[in-house]
Amino acid sequence: MPRVAIIDHGLGNLQAVEKALTRAGGGANVFRSFDPDAVRRADRVVLSGTGGLQQCVDELRRLGMDEVLAELLENRPLLAIDVGLHALGRQGLGLLPFDVRPLSGNGVRLPHMGWNRVRREHGDALWDGIPQDGFFYFTHRECIANAGPLVAGESEHGERFASVLARGCFVGVQFHPEISHVQGLHFLANFVNRDEPGETDRD
């Protein structure tokens, strides 16, 4: 069974992410770790986060996870959630070419909290069994901008914004699959269990 590491930077709802992945993973070895070498040895890695972007980025750098994440983006399935996703952009670690900016509001309540549809741009095994325009749970004030070809799905809250980014084995989501009930668990199960080309035993 795959080993799934959650990067433990001590910020946000990591316990909820671990619980959801364990429930969805069908026996996968799910664990939290702040050890860069343990994260490198995992088959799948999850970077979640809530709260302040700069605090998240500072803690990732303190732990030495900035270098690990740069490696993972090239060769390992990586799921980044909310502020964990933001941390990879230009205002964070600078590992991916996108910006983070405040939602404009445009007459809607901020922060954006609640259920919203995700319109994905193309098919992928991560979405097997999940309908187009499916509902997921969001809670954020900032959004992704200037992501170009990385954008793989969009949502609307006063404006249209990127809610899914993807490149190779990497996927980043603005919503929180760990609190998105059935569809969120389905999404996490797909992440844990899908086959990735070129995967090898890292024991």
C-alpha positions in Angstrom: 0.0 0.0 0.0 1.2 3.5 -0.7 2.8 5.6 2.1 1.2 9.1 2.3 3.1 11.8 4.1 1.4 15.0 5.4 4.0 17.7 5.8 3.7 18.6 9.5 4.4 22.4 9.7 2.2 22.7 12.8 -0.3 25.0 11.2 -3.9 24.5 10.2 -6.2 21.5 10.2 -3.6 18.7 9.8 -5.4 16.3 12.0 -8.6 16.5 9.9 -6.5 16.0 6.7 -4.8 12.9 8.3 -8.2 11.5 9.4 -9.8 12.0 6.0 -6.8 10.5 4.1 -6.8 7.5 6.5 -10.5 7.0 5.9 -10.2 7.4 2.1 -7.0 5.6 1.6 -8.2 2.0 1.9 -5.3 0.8 4.1 -2.6 3.2 3.0 0.0 4.2 5.5 -0.9 7.8 6.3 1.4 9.8 8.6 2.4 13.3 9.5 6.1 14.3 9.5 8.4 17.3 9.9 11.4 15.2 8.8 12.5 16.0 5.2 14.0 12.6 4.7 10.8 10.8 5.8 8.7 13.0 3.4 11.2 12.2 0.6 10.6 8.5 1.1 6.8 8.7 0.9 5.0 7.6 -2.2 2.5 10.5 -2.0 2.8 13.8 -0.2 0.2 16.3 1.0 0.8 19.9 1.8 -2.2 21.5 3.5 -2.5 24.8 5.4 -4.8 27.4 6.7 -4.2 30.9 8.1 -1.3 33.2 7.2 0.7 32.5 4.1 3.9 34.1 5.4 3.8 32.0 8.6 3.4 28.8 6.6 6.2 29.7 4.2 8.6 30.6 7.1 7.9 27.3 8.9 8.4 25.3 5.7 11.8 27.0 5.2 12.7 26.4 8.8 12.0 22.7 8.5 14.0 22.5 5.2 10.8 21.6 3.3 11.4 24.2 0.6 14.1 22.0 -1.0 12.0 18.9 -0.5 9.0 20.4 -2.2 11.2 21.5 -5.2 12.2 17.9 -5.6 8.7 16.5 -5.2 7.3 18.8 -7.9 9.5 17.0 -10.4 9.1 13.4 -9.4 6.4 12.6 -6.9 2.6 12.8 -6.6 2.0 16.0 -4.5 -1.4 17.4 -3.4 -1.4 21.0 -2.1 -4.5 22.4 -0.3 -5.5 26.0 0.2 -2.6 27.9 1.9 -0.4 24.9 1.2 -1.0 25.6 -2.5 -0.5 29.3 -2.0 2.9 28.6 -0.4 4.2 27.2 -3.8 3.6 30.4 -5.7 5.5 33.6 -6.3 4.5 35.2 -3.0 5.6 32.0 -1.2 8.4 29.7 -2.0 8.5 30.7 -5.7 8.4 27.1 -6.9 5.5 27.5 -9.4 4.6 30.4 -11.7 1.4 31.9 -10.2 0.4 34.8 -7.9 -1.8 35.0 -4.8 -4.1 37.9 -4.5 -7.2 38.9 -2.4 -10.6 37.9 -3.8 -12.3 41.0 -5.2 -15.6 40.4 -3.5 -17.8 42.1 -6.0 -20.8 42.3 -3.7 -20.4 38.8 -2.1 -19.4 38.1 1.4 -15.8 37.5 2.3 -14.1 35.3 3.3 -15.6 32.8 0.9 -16.9 30.1 3.2 -19.1 27.3 2.2 -20.0 24.9 -0.7 -19.2 25.8 -4.2 -19.0 24.2 -7.6 -15.7 23.2 -9.3 -15.7 23.3 -13.1 -12.7 21.2 -14.2 -11.1 22.0 -17.5 -10.1 18.5 -18.5 -10.4 14.9 -17.4 -8.0 13.2 -15.0 -8.0 10.1 -12.9 -8.3 12.2 -9.8 -11.8 13.0 -10.8 -13.0 9.5 -11.6 -16.5 9.1 -10.1 -16.9 12.8 -9.4 -19.4 14.7 -11.5 -18.6 17.9 -13.4 -19.6 20.9 -11.4 -19.4 18.9 -8.2 -19.6 20.7 -4.8 -16.6 21.1 -2.5 -16.1 23.2 0.6 -14.1 26.4 0.5 -12.8 28.8 3.2 -10.4 31.5 1.9 -9.9 35.2 1.3 -7.1 34.9 -1.3 -7.1 33.2 -4.6 -4.7 32.1 -7.4 -4.0 34.5 -10.3 -1.8 34.5 -13.4 -1.5 30.7 -13.4 -1.8 30.3 -17.2 -1.6 26.7 -18.3 -1.5 25.4 -14.7 -5.3 26.1 -14.3 -7.2 22.8 -14.4 -10.5 23.9 -12.8 -12.4 27.0 -11.8 -15.1 28.2 -9.4 -17.0 31.5 -8.9 -17.5 33.7 -5.9 -18.1 37.2 -7.1 -15.6 36.5 -9.8 -14.2 33.5 -11.5 -11.0 32.1 -9.9 -8.7 29.1 -10.4 -9.7 26.4 -7.9 -7.6 23.6 -9.3 -4.0 23.7 -10.6 -2.2 20.7 -12.2 1.1 19.9 -13.7 2.4 16.3 -14.1 2.0 14.5 -10.8 1.2 17.7 -9.0 -2.3 18.9 -8.2 -3.3 21.9 -6.1 -6.8 22.8 -4.9 -8.3 25.9 -3.3 -11.1 23.9 -1.7 -10.7 21.5 1.3 -11.3 17.9 0.3 -10.9 16.7 3.9 -14.2 18.5 4.9 -16.0 18.1 1.6 -17.8 14.9 2.7 -18.4 12.2 0.1 -16.9 13.9 -3.0 -13.9 15.1 -1.0 -13.2 11.6 0.3 -13.6 10.3 -3.2 -11.1 12.8 -4.5 -8.6 11.9 -1.7 -9.1 8.2 -2.5 -8.3 8.8 -6.1 -5.2 10.7 -5.1 -4.0 7.9 -2.8 -4.8 5.0 -5.1 -4.2 6.1 -8.7 -1.2 4.7 -10.5 1.5 7.2 -11.5 3.8 6.5 -14.4 7.4 5.7 -13.4 6.7 5.1 -9.7 9.3 2.8 -8.1 9.7 1.3 -4.6 11.5 3.8 -2.4 12.2 1.6 0.6 
